[in-house]
Amino acid sequence: MVNPPIRSQASIVTPVWFRLVRLRYWGNHDDFACGISMNPSGAAEDVGDPTVDGMAKRAKEHWGVGAYYQLNVMSIRGTYSSDLAKTAIINLPENDAWIRRIAAKARFVVVSWGNPGHASGRGPAVESILREVCNPAKVLCFGKNKNGSPVHPLYQRLEAPLVPYFAE
């Protein structure tokens, strides 16, 4: 059987420096994983980036799901993390709505916003949302940084194991 091609969609809010969700799918839309990371990327529907490409590849080849949603700890986007500090608005209410909607239905959620997401205050806010909308046992990560924030996936092996994020 030939694998269907991977398709991509993005929800970008005007002005275009806010991105709420990206979807990649190759199979069953109802069986998906989602990741919640930082958003310092210029990626859009037609432009990928190494982080989202790597996560989608993991989802398809290692996690056995039919789709992958990329959500963001904050909705602002820019090419560099330093760009995020130059704006007064780092998150829109619509971003939290997307997190609630997608995380509640995901087979599992991979958090990976790293130190900047934690330092911004958005990491703890998203943790609260996840505890509210899904079983904490399905919230996973690649490991934790010294400050307790989830490790960013960019430099993790594609086959790196996931561990419980909310493990006490």
C-alpha positions, 0 to 999 in steps of 0.5 A: 500500500502506498502512503498518502502524501502528507498534507499541511494546513495552517491557521494564521491570524491577521496580522500575520505575526500570529500563528495558532495551529498547523496541521499535517496529516497522512491518514486518519484525522481522528487519530492524532498527536499534538505538540505545543512548542515555542513559535519563533518560526516564520513557518506557514501552510506552504513553508515548513521549518525543522522543528515542525518537520521533525515532529510530523516525521516522528508522529508518522514514523514513530508514534503511529498516528494519522495526523499531527497538530502543532500548537504554540505556547504563545501565538506570536511568531517571529524568525528568532526568539528575541523577536518575541520580546519586542511585542506587548501581546504574546498570546491571543485568547484564540490560541488558548481556545485551540489548545483546549480544543485540540489537546482534549481530543489528541491521543497524546500531547507532547509539550516542548516549549523550552526555557523561553516558554516557561520564562514568559509565564505561558508555560505554566498557563498552558500546563493549567489548561492541559490539566483542565482539558485532558488526562495528565497521563497523556501529556508527554515530553522529551525530558525537562530542563533545569528550570522544569520546562519541557525540552525543545525537540529540535536537537532530539533524536527522531526516535527519542523516547517520550516521558510523562510531563506531569510525573510527580 
